[in-house]
Amino acid sequence: MKPRRLPSIDRPWLVATLAAAVMIAVLMLIGSFNATSNSAFFCRSKVVDRGIMPVQLHSILHYATTRAVPQQSAREVHVTFDVLFSIYPCNFLVFGLGHDSLMWASLNPNGFTMFLEEDPNWVRTILTKAPNIRVHSVEYKTHVYDAKNLLAHYKTEPTCLPPKLFLNGNTKCRLVLSDLPNEIYSKEWDVIMIDGPRGYQPELPGRMAAIYTAAVMARLRTRPGVTHVILHDVNRRVERVYAEKFLCKKHLVKGVERLWHFAIPSATKEDTKKVNTFFC
């Protein structure tokens, strides 16, 4: 994500878009109840899952009263919204935490949304405003200035490629995020958004490992369907190069401004035998 700053508030069209998107999410949630429970939404009833409702309602209150708006543009937001709208409820993994996190959680009603963030202080800041979201702190061991060397490393390290490729506990392949919580590895993710870590200066953690790990998760998927991977800030060289290397232009569905949307199929048995073409 970009530096921690409050975006400009001279964009009422974006605020309106966010409010509309969140309202649609709430309507989707309400629509998931059967007809006999319609009136129960306005009254106390055990029919309504009250553990889910606060996320949607808190989101409406938050964006109706905040001066901060998401760092993605309205057109970029709509790309992910369209994906979520087409497949919800789903498993949604987001690299990066920001002013848009409550919105993303709200747009996946009845689904499972998890955020991964590099800065523990920023986690605490966001949780004071959005206490209902799920988030884990992540320690990145590589930096933007490592990007070129990491590409050379992955070609020579056996555990970076099949048949020895794996994620959980893989400390030899420097591109693997090997020490994430177990629930990250145990779930198969339908949508993965990469909008973090920050990666806008050489000494900061880059998105190389996030992109590589997301690509591996997508290719090792066993559930039916594709994995939607959404990458932000493709105007930056590292993001663009790593996307073309691991997410693949042939899987690119849509590009809007600084955002690319990929639909990545699972690897076949034949794919796992072709070490040099496992990704692209």
N, C-alpha and C positions, 0 to 999 in steps of 0.2 A: 504494500500500500504506500501511498504518498506520505510525506512528513505529517506529523500530528498537528494539524491546524484546523481551525474552523473554516470551512469553505464559505465563499461569498453567499449572501442571502438575497442577492438581487436577481434570483432566478425563480420567480413564483411559479413558473410552468413546471419546474422540477418538483417543487413541494406539492403541487397539485397532482402530479403524476404519482408520487409516492403515496399520497393519501388515497388516491383511487386504487392503486395496486393493493394496498393493505386492506381496503374495504372489500375488494374482490376476494382476497384470501379469506376474510371472515365469512363472506357469502358462500364460498366453496365449503367452508367448514360447516356452516349451518345446513347447507344442502346435503351433507353426508348423513344427517340424521333422517330417520324415517318420518313419514308424514304425520304420524301420531305424536311426534315429539316437537312439532313446529312451535306450538304455544309454550312448550316447556323452556324454550330459550329465554323467554322473558320472566319466567317464574322458577322458583327453586324446584328442581326435579332430579332424581337420580339418573334419568335418561341421558342428560348432558354430561359429557366428560369435562368436569370443571378443572381438571388438571391441565387441559390444553387451552381452554378459553382465555386465561389471563395473558398468554403470549400475544394473541391477536388483539385483545382489547388494550393491553399495555402499549402495543405498537401504535395503535391509533392515537392514544393520548400523547405518546412521546413525540410523534412527528407533527402532531397538531400544535405542540407548544414549544418545540425546540427551534433554535436558530441555526443548528447544524444540519446540513444535508449530505447525502452520500457523495463519495468522491467520483463515482461513475456518473456519466451523463445519462439523461433520460433514455436515449436510444440504446445505450449500452445496457442499462438496467432491464429494458424490455426483452433483450435477447435471453437472459436467464429467466425472466418471468415467463416467457413463452415456453421454455423447456420445462420448468416446474409445473406450469399449468397443464401441460400435456401428459405428465406422468405421475403427479402427486397421488397418494403419499409415497415418498421415496426416501432413500438414504442419501443425504446431502452433506458432503464434506467441504469445508471452506478453509483454505489457507489464508489467514489474515483476519484481523478483527478491526472494526471501524464503526463509523457513524451509520453504516448500512446493515450492520449485523442483525439488529432486531427485525428489520424489514425482511431479510432473507429467511430468518427463522419463521416469521409469520406467513411467508408465502409457500410453506411446505406443511400445511395443516395435516395433523395425524401422522406426519412423517418423522424421521429422525435426522436432526440437523446438528452438526458438530463443527466447532471452530478451533483452529490451531493458531496460536499467536506466540511470537518470539519474545515479547516484552511483558514480564510479569506485572510491572507497574501499570501498563496500558490495559492489561486484563482487569485489574482492580478498578481502574477508571471506568471502563465500559460496563462492568458488572454493577456499578452503582446506579447506572442509568437503565440497564437491561438485565435485571437479576435472573430472569427466567431462561436465559440461553445457556447452552452447554458449551464449555470452552476448556481447552487444555493448553498449558504453556509448553512450548517446544524450544529446545536448545539446538540451534543450527551450528554445525561444526565447520562450515565452509563460508567463504566470503566472495563477494563479486569478483575480486581480483584473481580468484582461483578458477574462474570459468574455463579458460583455455586449457589449463593443465588437467582439469577434471575430464575433459573430453578425451584426452590422450590416455588417462588412467583407466577409464571404463573399458577401453578396447583391449587392455592387457590384463585386467583383473578377472579371473574366471568367474567369481561370484557375482559379477555385474551382468552376466549373460547366461542364457540357458545352455546346458541343462543344470548348472549349479546356482542359478539365480534364485534368491529368496530375499524377503524383506526383514521380518522380525528377527533381530539379533545379528544381522549381517553387518559386522563392523569392518570387514575388509574392503567392501565396495564403498568408497567415499561418497558416492552419489545417493546411497540409500539412507533414508531416515529410519534408522534401525532401532531407536529406543522410544517410539511412540507408545501410548497406552495400548494394552492388548485389544481393547474394543475397537481400535482403529483398524487393526489387522484382521480381526475376526469378522467384520462386516464387509459386505460387498457394496460398493458405493455406486449409486445410479448417476449422480451428478457430483463432479468435483470442480470447485472454483479455486483458481489460483490468483489471489490478489494480495499476496504476502509471501515471504517477509518483504521488508521495504525495498531493498536492493537498488537504491538510487545513488549510492556512493560506493567506491571500490572497497572500503573497509567494512561495509555492512554485510550482513548475511544476504546472499543472493537467492534467486528462485530456482537455481539449477537442480538442487535435490528435490524440491517440491515438484517440479515438472517431471523429473525422472521417476520419482516414486509414484506419482499419479499415473504415468504411462504404464508402469509395471502393474499397478492395481487394475487398470483397464484391461490390459492384455491377459492377465491371469484370472479374469472374471469367469465364474462358472454358471452364474444365473443367466437366463435368456435375455436377449437384448444387448444394446450397446451401452457403453459408459460415456456420458456427456462430460467433456472436460472443457472448462471455460477459463481462458487465460486473459488477464488484463495487463495493460502496459506493453503491448507488443511493439510499440514505437521504440522501445529500448532494445539495444543489440542483443544482450544476453537472453532476454525473453524470446526474441524472434529466432535466434540461432538454435536454442534448445527446443523450442516448439517444433521447428522444422526437422530436428534430429530425432526427437523421441515421440512427439504427438503426430507428426506427419501431415504434409500438405494434402495427401490423398484422402485424409479423414476430415479435412476442414469443411465444415458445413456453411459457415457464415462468418464474415468479418465486418464489424461495425466500429468505426473510429479506431480506438485503441484496444479493441477486444476481439478475440478469435474464439469461435465455438467449434469444437471437434466432436465427432461421434465415432468412438473407437470400438471396433469389434473385439471379441475375445480371440486370443491366439488359438489356432488349431494345433493338432499334434504335429502336423508338418511344419508349422511356424516355429515350434519350439526346437525343431531340429536344425533350422536355418539360422545359425547364430548371428550372421551378419545382416539378416533382414527381419529379425524378431520385432523390431520397432517399426521401421519404414521400408 
